[in-house]
């Protein structure tokens, strides 16, 4: 399975595994349908919404392994 990194676009992550939407939502990021999802990296979104990037990355990669 491809590792998710902070430099990946939100839309790229969701294309990789649409079920990861639940992880985004659990971190307060309602990315699906957001105009920023196609132009923001994971790092940009985390910084813009005051989300702990390392915890988000950990949770996304853990959920992507399932």
PDBQT receptor file of N, H, CA, C and O in Angstrom, charges set to zero:
ATOM      1  N   UNK A   1       0.840  -1.171   0.000  1.00  0.00    +0.000 N 
ATOM      2  CA  UNK A   1       0.000   0.000   0.000  1.00  0.00    +0.000 C 
ATOM      3  C   UNK A   1       0.892   1.244   0.000  1.00  0.00    +0.000 C 
ATOM      4  O   UNK A   1       1.912   1.285   0.689  1.00  0.00    +0.000 OA
ATOM      5  N   UNK A   2       0.502   2.251  -0.773  1.00  0.00    +0.000 N 
ATOM      6  H   UNK A   2      -0.326   2.218  -1.333  1.00  0.00    +0.000 HD
ATOM      7  CA  UNK A   2       1.279   3.480  -0.891  1.00  0.00    +0.000 C 
ATOM      8  C   UNK A   2       1.190   4.287   0.401  1.00  0.00    +0.000 C 
ATOM      9  O   UNK A   2       0.105   4.478   0.949  1.00  0.00    +0.000 OA
ATOM     10  N   UNK A   3       2.347   4.759   0.882  1.00  0.00    +0.000 N 
ATOM     11  H   UNK A   3       3.228   4.604   0.436  1.00  0.00    +0.000 HD
ATOM     12  CA  UNK A   3       2.374   5.574   2.100  1.00  0.00    +0.000 C 
ATOM     13  C   UNK A   3       1.857   6.975   1.809  1.00  0.00    +0.000 C 
ATOM     14  O   UNK A   3       2.199   7.571   0.788  1.00  0.00    +0.000 OA
ATOM     15  N   UNK A   4       1.050   7.486   2.689  1.00  0.00    +0.000 N 
ATOM     16  H   UNK A   4       0.772   7.002   3.518  1.00  0.00    +0.000 HD
ATOM     17  CA  UNK A   4       0.528   8.838   2.585  1.00  0.00    +0.000 C 
ATOM     18  C   UNK A   4       1.544   9.781   3.223  1.00  0.00    +0.000 C 
ATOM     19  O   UNK A   4       2.044   9.539   4.321  1.00  0.00    +0.000 OA
ATOM     20  N   UNK A   5       1.832  10.865   2.498  1.00  0.00    +0.000 N 
ATOM     21  H   UNK A   5       1.426  11.061   1.605  1.00  0.00    +0.000 HD
ATOM     22  CA  UNK A   5       2.816  11.837   2.988  1.00  0.00    +0.000 C 
ATOM     23  C   UNK A   5       2.180  13.221   3.090  1.00  0.00    +0.000 C 
ATOM     24  O   UNK A   5       1.105  13.468   2.544  1.00  0.00    +0.000 OA
ATOM     25  N   UNK A   6       2.861  14.113   3.796  1.00  0.00    +0.000 N 
ATOM     26  H   UNK A   6       3.735  13.912   4.240  1.00  0.00    +0.000 HD
ATOM     27  CA  UNK A   6       2.354  15.469   4.011  1.00  0.00    +0.000 C 
ATOM     28  C   UNK A   6       2.282  16.279   2.720  1.00  0.00    +0.000 C 
ATOM     29  O   UNK A   6       1.564  17.277   2.659  1.00  0.00    +0.000 OA
ATOM     30  N   UNK A   7       3.011  15.865   1.696  1.00  0.00    +0.000 N 
ATOM     31  H   UNK A   7       3.594  15.054   1.746  1.00  0.00    +0.000 HD
ATOM     32  CA  UNK A   7       3.061  16.600   0.430  1.00  0.00    +0.000 C 
ATOM     33  C   UNK A   7       2.007  16.160  -0.574  1.00  0.00    +0.000 C 
ATOM     34  O   UNK A   7       1.910  16.732  -1.660  1.00  0.00    +0.000 OA
ATOM     35  N   UNK A   8       1.215  15.150  -0.225  1.00  0.00    +0.000 N 
ATOM     36  H   UNK A   8       1.294  14.685   0.657  1.00  0.00    +0.000 HD
ATOM     37  CA  UNK A   8       0.165  14.670  -1.138  1.00  0.00    +0.000 C 
ATOM     38  C   UNK A   8      -1.040  15.611  -1.088  1.00  0.00    +0.000 C 
ATOM     39  O   UNK A   8      -1.366  16.172  -0.042  1.00  0.00    +0.000 OA
ATOM     40  N   UNK A   9      -1.684  15.768  -2.228  1.00  0.00    +0.000 N 
ATOM     41  H   UNK A   9      -1.420  15.312  -3.078  1.00  0.00    +0.000 HD
ATOM     42  CA  UNK A   9      -2.911  16.558  -2.298  1.00  0.00    +0.000 C 
ATOM     43  C   UNK A   9      -4.041  15.778  -1.614  1.00  0.00    +0.000 C 
ATOM     44  O   UNK A   9      -4.065  14.548  -1.642  1.00  0.00    +0.000 OA
ATOM     45  N   UNK A  10      -4.962  16.505  -1.010  1.00  0.00    +0.000 N 
ATOM     46  H   UNK A  10      -4.943  17.504  -0.987  1.00  0.00    +0.000 HD
ATOM     47  CA  UNK A  10      -6.098  15.871  -0.343  1.00  0.00    +0.000 C 
ATOM     48  C   UNK A  10      -6.861  14.983  -1.332  1.00  0.00    +0.000 C 
ATOM     49  O   UNK A  10      -7.206  13.848  -1.005  1.00  0.00    +0.000 OA
ATOM     50  N   UNK A  11      -7.121  15.493  -2.531  1.00  0.00    +0.000 N 
ATOM     51  H   UNK A  11      -6.840  16.415  -2.796  1.00  0.00    +0.000 HD
ATOM     52  CA  UNK A  11      -7.867  14.720  -3.521  1.00  0.00    +0.000 C 
ATOM     53  C   UNK A  11      -7.111  13.449  -3.913  1.00  0.00    +0.000 C 
ATOM     54  O   UNK A  11      -7.728  12.418  -4.178  1.00  0.00    +0.000 OA
ATOM     55  N   UNK A  12      -5.798  13.518  -3.949  1.00  0.00    +0.000 N 
ATOM     56  H   UNK A  12      -5.297  14.355  -3.733  1.00  0.00    +0.000 HD
ATOM     57  CA  UNK A  12      -4.972  12.348  -4.273  1.00  0.00    +0.000 C 
ATOM     58  C   UNK A  12      -5.124  11.268  -3.198  1.00  0.00    +0.000 C 
ATOM     59  O   UNK A  12      -5.203  10.080  -3.509  1.00  0.00    +0.000 OA
ATOM     60  N   UNK A  13      -5.164  11.689  -1.944  1.00  0.00    +0.000 N 
ATOM     61  H   UNK A  13      -5.100  12.655  -1.692  1.00  0.00    +0.000 HD
ATOM     62  CA  UNK A  13      -5.320  10.747  -0.834  1.00  0.00    +0.000 C 
ATOM     63  C   UNK A  13      -6.691  10.086  -0.900  1.00  0.00    +0.000 C 
ATOM     64  O   UNK A  13      -6.811   8.875  -0.714  1.00  0.00    +0.000 OA
ATOM     65  N   UNK A  14      -7.724  10.881  -1.164  1.00  0.00    +0.000 N 
ATOM     66  H   UNK A  14      -7.626  11.865  -1.315  1.00  0.00    +0.000 HD
ATOM     67  CA  UNK A  14      -9.078  10.336  -1.232  1.00  0.00    +0.000 C 
ATOM     68  C   UNK A  14      -9.278   9.458  -2.468  1.00  0.00    +0.000 C 
ATOM     69  O   UNK A  14     -10.062   8.510  -2.431  1.00  0.00    +0.000 OA
ATOM     70  N   UNK A  15      -8.579   9.763  -3.557  1.00  0.00    +0.000 N 
ATOM     71  H   UNK A  15      -7.942  10.533  -3.588  1.00  0.00    +0.000 HD
ATOM     72  CA  UNK A  15      -8.623   8.892  -4.739  1.00  0.00    +0.000 C 
ATOM     73  C   UNK A  15      -7.952   7.559  -4.441  1.00  0.00    +0.000 C 
ATOM     74  O   UNK A  15      -8.379   6.515  -4.935  1.00  0.00    +0.000 OA
ATOM     75  N   UNK A  16      -6.902   7.600  -3.633  1.00  0.00    +0.000 N 
ATOM     76  H   UNK A  16      -6.555   8.448  -3.232  1.00  0.00    +0.000 HD
ATOM     77  CA  UNK A  16      -6.179   6.395  -3.242  1.00  0.00    +0.000 C 
ATOM     78  C   UNK A  16      -7.080   5.467  -2.426  1.00  0.00    +0.000 C 
ATOM     79  O   UNK A  16      -7.078   4.251  -2.618  1.00  0.00    +0.000 OA
ATOM     80  N   UNK A  17      -7.849   6.063  -1.514  1.00  0.00    +0.000 N 
ATOM     81  H   UNK A  17      -7.851   7.051  -1.358  1.00  0.00    +0.000 HD
ATOM     82  CA  UNK A  17      -8.736   5.270  -0.655  1.00  0.00    +0.000 C 
ATOM     83  C   UNK A  17      -9.867   6.174  -0.164  1.00  0.00    +0.000 C 
ATOM     84  O   UNK A  17      -9.681   6.920   0.798  1.00  0.00    +0.000 OA
ATOM     85  N   UNK A  18     -11.037   6.118  -0.810  1.00  0.00    +0.000 N 
ATOM     86  H   UNK A  18     -11.187   5.512  -1.591  1.00  0.00    +0.000 HD
ATOM     87  CA  UNK A  18     -12.158   6.985  -0.422  1.00  0.00    +0.000 C 
ATOM     88  C   UNK A  18     -12.620   6.790   1.022  1.00  0.00    +0.000 C 
ATOM     89  O   UNK A  18     -13.221   7.695   1.602  1.00  0.00    +0.000 OA
ATOM     90  N   UNK A  19     -12.353   5.645   1.599  1.00  0.00    +0.000 N 
ATOM     91  H   UNK A  19     -11.865   4.910   1.128  1.00  0.00    +0.000 HD
ATOM     92  CA  UNK A  19     -12.773   5.386   2.977  1.00  0.00    +0.000 C 
ATOM     93  C   UNK A  19     -11.986   6.218   3.987  1.00  0.00    +0.000 C 
ATOM     94  O   UNK A  19     -12.360   6.291   5.157  1.00  0.00    +0.000 OA
ATOM     95  N   UNK A  20     -10.902   6.841   3.541  1.00  0.00    +0.000 N 
ATOM     96  H   UNK A  20     -10.597   6.781   2.590  1.00  0.00    +0.000 HD
ATOM     97  CA  UNK A  20     -10.116   7.687   4.426  1.00  0.00    +0.000 C 
ATOM     98  C   UNK A  20     -10.843   8.989   4.771  1.00  0.00    +0.000 C 
ATOM     99  O   UNK A  20     -10.396   9.748   5.631  1.00  0.00    +0.000 OA
ATOM    100  N   UNK A  21     -11.953   9.236   4.104  1.00  0.00    +0.000 N 
ATOM    101  H   UNK A  21     -12.317   8.619   3.406  1.00  0.00    +0.000 HD
ATOM    102  CA  UNK A  21     -12.770  10.411   4.429  1.00  0.00    +0.000 C 
ATOM    103  C   UNK A  21     -13.131  10.417   5.919  1.00  0.00    +0.000 C 
ATOM    104  O   UNK A  21     -13.158  11.475   6.548  1.00  0.00    +0.000 OA
ATOM    105  N   UNK A  22     -13.406   9.245   6.476  1.00  0.00    +0.000 N 
ATOM    106  H   UNK A  22     -13.384   8.386   5.965  1.00  0.00    +0.000 HD
ATOM    107  CA  UNK A  22     -13.760   9.154   7.895  1.00  0.00    +0.000 C 
ATOM    108  C   UNK A  22     -12.632   9.659   8.794  1.00  0.00    +0.000 C 
ATOM    109  O   UNK A  22     -12.890  10.270   9.831  1.00  0.00    +0.000 OA
ATOM    110  N   UNK A  23     -11.385   9.405   8.402  1.00  0.00    +0.000 N 
ATOM    111  H   UNK A  23     -11.175   8.908   7.560  1.00  0.00    +0.000 HD
ATOM    112  CA  UNK A  23     -10.242   9.877   9.189  1.00  0.00    +0.000 C 
ATOM    113  C   UNK A  23     -10.168  11.399   9.127  1.00  0.00    +0.000 C 
ATOM    114  O   UNK A  23      -9.940  12.056  10.142  1.00  0.00    +0.000 OA
ATOM    115  N   UNK A  24     -10.359  11.950   7.945  1.00  0.00    +0.000 N 
ATOM    116  H   UNK A  24     -10.545  11.416   7.120  1.00  0.00    +0.000 HD
ATOM    117  CA  UNK A  24     -10.350  13.407   7.814  1.00  0.00    +0.000 C 
ATOM    118  C   UNK A  24     -11.434  14.026   8.698  1.00  0.00    +0.000 C 
ATOM    119  O   UNK A  24     -11.183  14.990   9.420  1.00  0.00    +0.000 OA
ATOM    120  N   UNK A  25     -12.630  13.466   8.634  1.00  0.00    +0.000 N 
ATOM    121  H   UNK A  25     -12.834  12.682   8.048  1.00  0.00    +0.000 HD
ATOM    122  CA  UNK A  25     -13.748  13.994   9.423  1.00  0.00    +0.000 C 
ATOM    123  C   UNK A  25     -13.456  13.902  10.911  1.00  0.00    +0.000 C 
ATOM    124  O   UNK A  25     -13.776  14.822  11.663  1.00  0.00    +0.000 OA
ATOM    125  N   UNK A  26     -12.850  12.800  11.344  1.00  0.00    +0.000 N 
ATOM    126  H   UNK A  26     -12.590  12.052  10.733  1.00  0.00    +0.000 HD
ATOM    127  CA  UNK A  26     -12.546  12.645  12.770  1.00  0.00    +0.000 C 
ATOM    128  C   UNK A  26     -11.539  13.682  13.262  1.00  0.00    +0.000 C 
ATOM    129  O   UNK A  26     -11.447  13.946  14.461  1.00  0.00    +0.000 OA
ATOM    130  N   UNK A  27     -10.788  14.266  12.334  1.00  0.00    +0.000 N 
ATOM    131  H   UNK A  27     -10.863  14.052  11.360  1.00  0.00    +0.000 HD
ATOM    132  CA  UNK A  27      -9.823  15.313  12.687  1.00  0.00    +0.000 C 
ATOM    133  C   UNK A  27     -10.388  16.714  12.419  1.00  0.00    +0.000 C 
ATOM    134  O   UNK A  27      -9.667  17.709  12.501  1.00  0.00    +0.000 OA
ATOM    135  N   UNK A  28     -11.676  16.777  12.101  1.00  0.00    +0.000 N 
ATOM    136  H   UNK A  28     -12.262  15.969  12.034  1.00  0.00    +0.000 HD
ATOM    137  CA  UNK A  28     -12.309  18.072  11.872  1.00  0.00    +0.000 C 
ATOM    138  C   UNK A  28     -12.114  18.626  10.475  1.00  0.00    +0.000 C 
ATOM    139  O   UNK A  28     -12.342  19.812  10.235  1.00  0.00    +0.000 OA
ATOM    140  N   UNK A  29     -11.696  17.775   9.555  1.00  0.00    +0.000 N 
ATOM    141  H   UNK A  29     -11.511  16.812   9.750  1.00  0.00    +0.000 HD
ATOM    142  CA  UNK A  29     -11.488  18.195   8.161  1.00  0.00    +0.000 C 
ATOM    143  C   UNK A  29     -12.569  17.566   7.287  1.00  0.00    +0.000 C 
ATOM    144  O   UNK A  29     -12.561  16.358   7.048  1.00  0.00    +0.000 OA
ATOM    145  N   UNK A  30     -13.479  18.378   6.822  1.00  0.00    +0.000 N 
ATOM    146  H   UNK A  30     -13.486  19.359   7.016  1.00  0.00    +0.000 HD
ATOM    147  CA  UNK A  30     -14.550  17.895   5.939  1.00  0.00    +0.000 C 
ATOM    148  C   UNK A  30     -14.128  18.138   4.496  1.00  0.00    +0.000 C 
ATOM    149  O   UNK A  30     -14.652  19.016   3.810  1.00  0.00    +0.000 OA
ATOM    150  N   UNK A  31     -13.167  17.337   4.058  1.00  0.00    +0.000 N 
ATOM    151  H   UNK A  31     -12.740  16.624   4.615  1.00  0.00    +0.000 HD
ATOM    152  CA  UNK A  31     -12.469  17.595   2.795  1.00  0.00    +0.000 C 
ATOM    153  C   UNK A  31     -13.239  17.224   1.539  1.00  0.00    +0.000 C 
ATOM    154  O   UNK A  31     -13.053  17.855   0.499  1.00  0.00    +0.000 OA
ATOM    155  N   UNK A  32     -14.076  16.241   1.608  1.00  0.00    +0.000 N 
ATOM    156  H   UNK A  32     -14.228  15.728   2.453  1.00  0.00    +0.000 HD
ATOM    157  CA  UNK A  32     -14.781  15.818   0.403  1.00  0.00    +0.000 C 
ATOM    158  C   UNK A  32     -15.734  16.923  -0.019  1.00  0.00    +0.000 C 
ATOM    159  O   UNK A  32     -16.571  17.377   0.761  1.00  0.00    +0.000 OA
ATOM    160  N   UNK A  33     -15.593  17.343  -1.255  1.00  0.00    +0.000 N 
ATOM    161  H   UNK A  33     -14.912  16.975  -1.889  1.00  0.00    +0.000 HD
ATOM    162  CA  UNK A  33     -16.431  18.405  -1.775  1.00  0.00    +0.000 C 
ATOM    163  C   UNK A  33     -15.892  19.805  -1.501  1.00  0.00    +0.000 C 
ATOM    164  O   UNK A  33     -16.420  20.783  -2.030  1.00  0.00    +0.000 OA
ATOM    165  N   UNK A  34     -14.866  19.912  -0.695  1.00  0.00    +0.000 N 
ATOM    166  H   UNK A  34     -14.438  19.118  -0.264  1.00  0.00    +0.000 HD
ATOM    167  CA  UNK A  34     -14.267  21.212  -0.404  1.00  0.00    +0.000 C 
ATOM    168  C   UNK A  34     -13.432  21.643  -1.620  1.00  0.00    +0.000 C 
ATOM    169  O   UNK A  34     -12.639  20.856  -2.137  1.00  0.00    +0.000 OA
ATOM    170  N   UNK A  35     -13.608  22.879  -2.072  1.00  0.00    +0.000 N 
ATOM    171  H   UNK A  35     -14.252  23.519  -1.652  1.00  0.00    +0.000 HD
ATOM    172  CA  UNK A  35     -12.821  23.340  -3.222  1.00  0.00    +0.000 C 
ATOM    173  C   UNK A  35     -11.310  23.231  -2.994  1.00  0.00    +0.000 C 
ATOM    174  O   UNK A  35     -10.552  23.048  -3.946  1.00  0.00    +0.000 OA
ATOM    175  N   UNK A  36     -10.877  23.343  -1.753  1.00  0.00    +0.000 N 
ATOM    176  H   UNK A  36     -11.493  23.493  -0.980  1.00  0.00    +0.000 HD
ATOM    177  CA  UNK A  36      -9.457  23.270  -1.447  1.00  0.00    +0.000 C 
ATOM    178  C   UNK A  36      -8.864  21.889  -1.587  1.00  0.00    +0.000 C 
ATOM    179  O   UNK A  36      -7.644  21.742  -1.653  1.00  0.00    +0.000 OA
ATOM    180  N   UNK A  37      -9.712  20.867  -1.633  1.00  0.00    +0.000 N 
ATOM    181  H   UNK A  37     -10.703  20.986  -1.579  1.00  0.00    +0.000 HD
ATOM    182  CA  UNK A  37      -9.190  19.494  -1.660  1.00  0.00    +0.000 C 
ATOM    183  C   UNK A  37      -8.368  19.190  -2.910  1.00  0.00    +0.000 C 
ATOM    184  O   UNK A  37      -7.510  18.307  -2.891  1.00  0.00    +0.000 OA
ATOM    185  N   UNK A  38      -8.623  19.906  -3.979  1.00  0.00    +0.000 N 
ATOM    186  H   UNK A  38      -9.319  20.623  -3.995  1.00  0.00    +0.000 HD
ATOM    187  CA  UNK A  38      -7.860  19.637  -5.199  1.00  0.00    +0.000 C 
ATOM    188  C   UNK A  38      -6.605  20.495  -5.298  1.00  0.00    +0.000 C 
ATOM    189  O   UNK A  38      -5.761  20.260  -6.163  1.00  0.00    +0.000 OA
ATOM    190  N   UNK A  39      -6.475  21.488  -4.422  1.00  0.00    +0.000 N 
ATOM    191  H   UNK A  39      -7.160  21.679  -3.719  1.00  0.00    +0.000 HD
ATOM    192  CA  UNK A  39      -5.323  22.361  -4.513  1.00  0.00    +0.000 C 
ATOM    193  C   UNK A  39      -4.497  22.463  -3.244  1.00  0.00    +0.000 C 
ATOM    194  O   UNK A  39      -3.518  23.207  -3.197  1.00  0.00    +0.000 OA
ATOM    195  N   UNK A  40      -4.885  21.721  -2.216  1.00  0.00    +0.000 N 
ATOM    196  H   UNK A  40      -5.680  21.116  -2.254  1.00  0.00    +0.000 HD
ATOM    197  CA  UNK A  40      -4.169  21.782  -0.946  1.00  0.00    +0.000 C 
ATOM    198  C   UNK A  40      -3.462  20.472  -0.660  1.00  0.00    +0.000 C 
ATOM    199  O   UNK A  40      -3.998  19.388  -0.891  1.00  0.00    +0.000 OA
ATOM    200  N   UNK A  41      -2.256  20.597  -0.155  1.00  0.00    +0.000 N 
ATOM    201  H   UNK A  41      -1.821  21.477   0.033  1.00  0.00    +0.000 HD
ATOM    202  CA  UNK A  41      -1.573  19.398   0.327  1.00  0.00    +0.000 C 
ATOM    203  C   UNK A  41      -2.114  19.073   1.716  1.00  0.00    +0.000 C 
ATOM    204  O   UNK A  41      -2.802  19.883   2.337  1.00  0.00    +0.000 OA
ATOM    205  N   UNK A  42      -1.795  17.895   2.181  1.00  0.00    +0.000 N 
ATOM    206  H   UNK A  42      -1.236  17.237   1.677  1.00  0.00    +0.000 HD
ATOM    207  CA  UNK A  42      -2.205  17.494   3.519  1.00  0.00    +0.000 C 
ATOM    208  C   UNK A  42      -1.637  18.473   4.548  1.00  0.00    +0.000 C 
ATOM    209  O   UNK A  42      -2.321  18.852   5.499  1.00  0.00    +0.000 OA
ATOM    210  N   UNK A  43      -0.387  18.876   4.351  1.00  0.00    +0.000 N 
ATOM    211  H   UNK A  43       0.169  18.568   3.579  1.00  0.00    +0.000 HD
ATOM    212  CA  UNK A  43       0.240  19.825   5.260  1.00  0.00    +0.000 C 
ATOM    213  C   UNK A  43      -0.496  21.169   5.254  1.00  0.00    +0.000 C 
ATOM    214  O   UNK A  43      -0.725  21.754   6.312  1.00  0.00    +0.000 OA
ATOM    215  N   UNK A  44      -0.864  21.656   4.072  1.00  0.00    +0.000 N 
ATOM    216  H   UNK A  44      -0.678  21.181   3.212  1.00  0.00    +0.000 HD
ATOM    217  CA  UNK A  44      -1.604  22.924   3.967  1.00  0.00    +0.000 C 
ATOM    218  C   UNK A  44      -2.923  22.846   4.724  1.00  0.00    +0.000 C 
ATOM    219  O   UNK A  44      -3.276  23.759   5.469  1.00  0.00    +0.000 OA
ATOM    220  N   UNK A  45      -3.643  21.752   4.527  1.00  0.00    +0.000 N 
ATOM    221  H   UNK A  45      -3.356  21.010   3.922  1.00  0.00    +0.000 HD
ATOM    222  CA  UNK A  45      -4.952  21.588   5.181  1.00  0.00    +0.000 C 
ATOM    223  C   UNK A  45      -4.798  21.514   6.689  1.00  0.00    +0.000 C 
ATOM    224  O   UNK A  45      -5.568  22.131   7.424  1.00  0.00    +0.000 OA
ATOM    225  N   UNK A  46      -3.815  20.768   7.152  1.00  0.00    +0.000 N 
ATOM    226  H   UNK A  46      -3.188  20.267   6.555  1.00  0.00    +0.000 HD
ATOM    227  CA  UNK A  46      -3.596  20.628   8.592  1.00  0.00    +0.000 C 
ATOM    228  C   UNK A  46      -3.245  21.982   9.215  1.00  0.00    +0.000 C 
ATOM    229  O   UNK A  46      -3.780  22.349  10.261  1.00  0.00    +0.000 OA
ATOM    230  N   UNK A  47      -2.349  22.712   8.569  1.00  0.00    +0.000 N 
ATOM    231  H   UNK A  47      -1.914  22.414   7.719  1.00  0.00    +0.000 HD
ATOM    232  CA  UNK A  47      -1.957  24.023   9.089  1.00  0.00    +0.000 C 
ATOM    233  C   UNK A  47      -3.119  25.009   9.050  1.00  0.00    +0.000 C 
ATOM    234  O   UNK A  47      -3.299  25.797   9.978  1.00  0.00    +0.000 OA
ATOM    235  N   UNK A  48      -3.899  24.967   7.990  1.00  0.00    +0.000 N 
ATOM    236  H   UNK A  48      -3.753  24.327   7.235  1.00  0.00    +0.000 HD
ATOM    237  CA  UNK A  48      -5.022  25.889   7.830  1.00  0.00    +0.000 C 
ATOM    238  C   UNK A  48      -6.163  25.639   8.795  1.00  0.00    +0.000 C 
ATOM    239  O   UNK A  48      -6.983  26.523   9.046  1.00  0.00    +0.000 OA
ATOM    240  N   UNK A  49      -6.213  24.428   9.335  1.00  0.00    +0.000 N 
ATOM    241  H   UNK A  49      -5.548  23.710   9.131  1.00  0.00    +0.000 HD
ATOM    242  CA  UNK A  49      -7.307  24.068  10.248  1.00  0.00    +0.000 C 
ATOM    243  C   UNK A  49      -6.798  23.714  11.644  1.00  0.00    +0.000 C 
ATOM    244  O   UNK A  49      -7.532  23.139  12.448  1.00  0.00    +0.000 OA
ATOM    245  N   UNK A  50      -5.551  24.056  11.929  1.00  0.00    +0.000 N 
ATOM    246  H   UNK A  50      -4.955  24.524  11.276  1.00  0.00    +0.000 HD
ATOM    247  CA  UNK A  50      -4.935  23.796  13.245  1.00  0.00    +0.000 C 
ATOM    248  C   UNK A  50      -5.067  22.339  13.679  1.00  0.00    +0.000 C 
ATOM    249  O   UNK A  50      -5.451  22.044  14.811  1.00  0.00    +0.000 OA
ATOM    250  N   UNK A  51      -4.741  21.442  12.760  1.00  0.00    +0.000 N 
ATOM    251  H   UNK A  51      -4.429  21.682  11.841  1.00  0.00    +0.000 HD
ATOM    252  CA  UNK A  51      -4.782  19.998  13.010  1.00  0.00    +0.000 C 
ATOM    253  C   UNK A  51      -3.357  19.493  13.192  1.00  0.00    +0.000 C 
ATOM    254  O   UNK A  51      -2.448  19.934  12.488  1.00  0.00    +0.000 OA
ATOM    255  N   UNK A  52      -3.157  18.577  14.124  1.00  0.00    +0.000 N 
ATOM    256  H   UNK A  52      -3.896  18.219  14.696  1.00  0.00    +0.000 HD
ATOM    257  CA  UNK A  52      -1.852  17.965  14.374  1.00  0.00    +0.000 C 
ATOM    258  C   UNK A  52      -1.487  17.085  13.179  1.00  0.00    +0.000 C 
ATOM    259  O   UNK A  52      -2.030  15.992  13.015  1.00  0.00    +0.000 OA
ATOM    260  N   UNK A  53      -0.568  17.567  12.352  1.00  0.00    +0.000 N 
ATOM    261  H   UNK A  53      -0.127  18.454  12.485  1.00  0.00    +0.000 HD
ATOM    262  CA  UNK A  53      -0.198  16.875  11.117  1.00  0.00    +0.000 C 
ATOM    263  C   UNK A  53       0.353  15.478  11.375  1.00  0.00    +0.000 C 
ATOM    264  O   UNK A  53      -0.006  14.537  10.667  1.00  0.00    +0.000 OA
ATOM    265  N   UNK A  54       1.213  15.328  12.369  1.00  0.00    +0.000 N 
ATOM    266  H   UNK A  54       1.504  16.093  12.943  1.00  0.00    +0.000 HD
ATOM    267  CA  UNK A  54       1.809  14.004  12.616  1.00  0.00    +0.000 C 
ATOM    268  C   UNK A  54       0.753  12.983  13.033  1.00  0.00    +0.000 C 
ATOM    269  O   UNK A  54       0.818  11.827  12.615  1.00  0.00    +0.000 OA
ATOM    270  N   UNK A  55      -0.219  13.392  13.850  1.00  0.00    +0.000 N 
ATOM    271  H   UNK A  55      -0.272  14.332  14.189  1.00  0.00    +0.000 HD
ATOM    272  CA  UNK A  55      -1.295  12.479  14.272  1.00  0.00    +0.000 C 
ATOM    273  C   UNK A  55      -2.204  12.153  13.085  1.00  0.00    +0.000 C 
ATOM    274  O   UNK A  55      -2.626  11.008  12.921  1.00  0.00    +0.000 OA
ATOM    275  N   UNK A  56      -2.503  13.151  12.265  1.00  0.00    +0.000 N 
ATOM    276  H   UNK A  56      -2.160  14.081  12.398  1.00  0.00    +0.000 HD
ATOM    277  CA  UNK A  56      -3.330  12.933  11.080  1.00  0.00    +0.000 C 
ATOM    278  C   UNK A  56      -2.654  11.948  10.133  1.00  0.00    +0.000 C 
ATOM    279  O   UNK A  56      -3.295  11.022   9.638  1.00  0.00    +0.000 OA
ATOM    280  N   UNK A  57      -1.360  12.145   9.881  1.00  0.00    +0.000 N 
ATOM    281  H   UNK A  57      -0.839  12.898  10.284  1.00  0.00    +0.000 HD
ATOM    282  CA  UNK A  57      -0.609  11.230   9.012  1.00  0.00    +0.000 C 
ATOM    283  C   UNK A  57      -0.610   9.806   9.573  1.00  0.00    +0.000 C 
ATOM    284  O   UNK A  57      -0.808   8.836   8.842  1.00  0.00    +0.000 OA
ATOM    285  N   UNK A  58      -0.386   9.703  10.876  1.00  0.00    +0.000 N 
ATOM    286  H   UNK A  58      -0.225  10.491  11.471  1.00  0.00    +0.000 HD
ATOM    287  CA  UNK A  58      -0.377   8.391  11.522  1.00  0.00    +0.000 C 
ATOM    288  C   UNK A  58      -1.729   7.702  11.348  1.00  0.00    +0.000 C 
ATOM    289  O   UNK A  58      -1.782   6.525  10.991  1.00  0.00    +0.000 OA
ATOM    290  N   UNK A  59      -2.809   8.418  11.594  1.00  0.00    +0.000 N 
ATOM    291  H   UNK A  59      -2.766   9.375  11.883  1.00  0.00    +0.000 HD
ATOM    292  CA  UNK A  59      -4.148   7.834  11.489  1.00  0.00    +0.000 C 
ATOM    293  C   UNK A  59      -4.505   7.477  10.044  1.00  0.00    +0.000 C 
ATOM    294  O   UNK A  59      -5.115   6.438   9.795  1.00  0.00    +0.000 OA
ATOM    295  N   UNK A  60      -4.128   8.332   9.098  1.00  0.00    +0.000 N 
ATOM    296  H   UNK A  60      -3.632   9.176   9.300  1.00  0.00    +0.000 HD
ATOM    297  CA  UNK A  60      -4.417   8.047   7.687  1.00  0.00    +0.000 C 
ATOM    298  C   UNK A  60      -3.668   6.793   7.223  1.00  0.00    +0.000 C 
ATOM    299  O   UNK A  60      -4.247   5.926   6.569  1.00  0.00    +0.000 OA
ATOM    300  N   UNK A  61      -2.382   6.703   7.561  1.00  0.00    +0.000 N 
ATOM    301  H   UNK A  61      -1.911   7.408   8.092  1.00  0.00    +0.000 HD
ATOM    302  CA  UNK A  61      -1.598   5.546   7.119  1.00  0.00    +0.000 C 
ATOM    303  C   UNK A  61      -2.072   4.269   7.810  1.00  0.00    +0.000 C 
ATOM    304  O   UNK A  61      -2.076   3.203   7.195  1.00  0.00    +0.000 OA
ATOM    305  N   UNK A  62      -2.465   4.361   9.058  1.00  0.00    +0.000 N 
ATOM    306  H   UNK A  62      -2.461   5.227   9.557  1.00  0.00    +0.000 HD
ATOM    307  CA  UNK A  62      -2.975   3.189   9.777  1.00  0.00    +0.000 C 
ATOM    308  C   UNK A  62      -4.277   2.701   9.135  1.00  0.00    +0.000 C 
ATOM    309  O   UNK A  62      -4.446   1.503   8.904  1.00  0.00    +0.000 OA
ATOM    310  N   UNK A  63      -5.187   3.621   8.848  1.00  0.00    +0.000 N 
ATOM    311  H   UNK A  63      -5.049   4.593   9.035  1.00  0.00    +0.000 HD
ATOM    312  CA  UNK A  63      -6.467   3.265   8.232  1.00  0.00    +0.000 C 
ATOM    313  C   UNK A  63      -6.276   2.769   6.809  1.00  0.00    +0.000 C 
ATOM    314  O   UNK A  63      -7.050   1.936   6.339  1.00  0.00    +0.000 OA
ATOM    315  N   UNK A  64      -5.267   3.264   6.122  1.00  0.00    +0.000 N 
ATOM    316  H   UNK A  64      -4.638   3.941   6.504  1.00  0.00    +0.000 HD
ATOM    317  CA  UNK A  64      -5.021   2.854   4.739  1.00  0.00    +0.000 C 
ATOM    318  C   UNK A  64      -4.470   1.428   4.660  1.00  0.00    +0.000 C 
ATOM    319  O   UNK A  64      -4.547   0.790   3.610  1.00  0.00    +0.000 OA
ATOM    320  N   UNK A  65      -3.918   0.931   5.758  1.00  0.00    +0.000 N 
ATOM    321  H   UNK A  65      -3.855   1.449   6.611  1.00  0.00    +0.000 HD
ATOM    322  CA  UNK A  65      -3.394  -0.429   5.780  1.00  0.00    +0.000 C 
ATOM    323  C   UNK A  65      -4.495  -1.482   5.920  1.00  0.00    +0.000 C 
ATOM    324  O   UNK A  65      -4.298  -2.645   5.568  1.00  0.00    +0.000 OA
ATOM    325  N   UNK A  66      -5.647  -1.068   6.433  1.00  0.00    +0.000 N 
ATOM    326  H   UNK A  66      -5.807  -0.123   6.718  1.00  0.00    +0.000 HD
ATOM    327  CA  UNK A  66      -6.755  -2.006   6.679  1.00  0.00    +0.000 C 
ATOM    328  C   UNK A  66      -7.391  -2.498   5.405  1.00  0.00    +0.000 C 
ATOM    329  O   UNK A  66      -8.332  -3.289   5.450  1.00  0.00    +0.000 OA
TER     330      UNK A  66
